[in-house]
Amino acid sequence: MTSERLTSHRAIVGDTFEIRRALPNRHRRTVGAWCFLDHAGPADYPAGQGLNIGPHPHIGLQTFSWMIEGKILHRDSLGYEQWIHPGQVNLMTAGRGISHAEESPADEPGRFQLAQLWIALPRTESECDPAFEHYPELPIIERGGFRITVLAGTFCGERSPARVYSPMVGVDLATPGSARIELPLEPGFEYAAVTLEGRPEVGGAALESGILFYLGKGRDTLAVASDESSRLLLIGGEPFGEDILLWWNFVARTTAEMETATRDWKAGRRFGAVRGARSAPLVAPDIGGLRLLTGRP
Ligand code: MN
């Protein structure tokens, strides 16, 4: 049965925060429609030094923010201002264009840990109206010693309210101690696991953080076990099946779409304005490093 251990790469966001980027990976661009996975923190910061990402645009994707520790304020060009707390999801659908900013509380020290994922929109939805949804509660299943939160799709009969556009699933599994479970999988889905904390065993292999453990498709179960406190994400979906481009904050099908979106952002068109953000809007980098992502196996 296929499995590949792919190393996440480290990057810096918002000037100071080191993140582990599991997707896209040189050897694996997408897992289902999931096309980006950053694990940020856990990190403690002094007052005034939290996350502070100025307004920036998105097209062709959904941003899926899963708060693990701390809180962050989302502001967007549709006028939404929404704090996100642990156990909650902010889901922003960019469609043909939206902009947003993300900020820690301004004047207090804090700690944060966040998983931010992007979901590629299928071609038929890629130019949809932009939207924002906050999900304060998600279905939770207690089984085998794990607390399983259904982030997206349906798992063990529980359906996440998050509005997604492809057959896909995402779950968070957490345990404070010893736990063991045989997870039911969808054989038509491909899956990958990423450890957030501890060193759980996934499919019989110990999985430390900083690895995208790609599990392929054709499985109907997956054993996950732990002897100590641990936490991991399992993502999956029908292989995306469309070739997409991912560049800066955009998902598109052609370089022309990327160039137009970049020009529109520079000219202050299409993406609206984010009111009240503490930082200046981000400047688009030079469009030169376009990377082809393929959803094909
Ligand atoms: Mn963003």
Boltz pocket constraint, residues with backbone or C-beta under 6 A from the ligand:
constraints:
  - pocket:
      binder: B
      contacts: [[A, 56], [A, 57], [A, 58], [A, 63], [A, 100], [A, 249]]
      max_distance: 6.0
